[in-house]
Amino acid sequence: MLDIVRASDRSILKILKGVKIYSLYIDFIIANEDAYKCALNYGRISGALYNLIAWMSVLFNVKLKTIDINPGFAVEKPRWDAAGKIKFRPITAVVAGIGLLITYLFRFFIPGVLQDRKLRKAAARQK
């Protein structure tokens, strides 16, 4: 079981890279009547959002349309607007599964069988 987990790292990454997020549009206005609190919230949200997008870009294919985060000093209500499209082709999972099978066979299964044969031959010679 552990061998399958060790062999599956590339396959899982290939499946995640097969997910395409495109036309990502984000428009936030961070509002607060107090300028200090508005600036702090703006910094927190923009930092978190850009780090989230960077992390998503590592795992998935991400194409950005626009990202606008603006502070709204002396504005009562914040505005949040986001949109995007997600596409996934099932053939990507099939190809990744075949790659996982080949990796498992050549990296773990066949060497394990050969090692068992060597151990049995060595044990038979000692008897």
C-alpha positions, 0 to 999 in steps of 0.5 A, a space after each residue: 500500500 505504501 508503494 502505491 502512495 509513493 508511486 502516485 505523486 506524479 500521477 496526482 500532480 498530473 491530474 491536478 494540472 489537468 484542471 484548468 481555471 480560466 477567465 478568473 475575475 476578482 473585484 473586491 472593494 474592502 470598505 470601512 469607515 475608519 481608514 486605519 481598519 480599512 487599510 489593515 483589512 485591505 492588507 490582510 485580504 490582498 495578501 491572503 488572496 494573492 497567496 491563494 492564487 499563487 498556491 492555486 497556480 502551482 497545483 492547477 493551470 490558472 489563467 487570470 482575467 483581472 484581479 482588482 482589490 481596492 480599499 474603500 475609505 469612508 464606504 459603508 458596505 464592501 463589494 465582493 465580485 468573483 467569477 471564473 470557469 473550470 474545465 477538466 478533461 477525463 482523459 487526463 485522469 486515464 492517462 495519469 492512471 496508466 502512468 501510475 500503473 507503469 510507474 508502480 510496475 517498474 519501480 516497485 512490483 518487478 524489483 520486489 518480485 526479483 528480490 523475492 526470487 533472490 532471497 528464495 534462491 539464497 535460502 535454498 542454497 543454504 539448506 
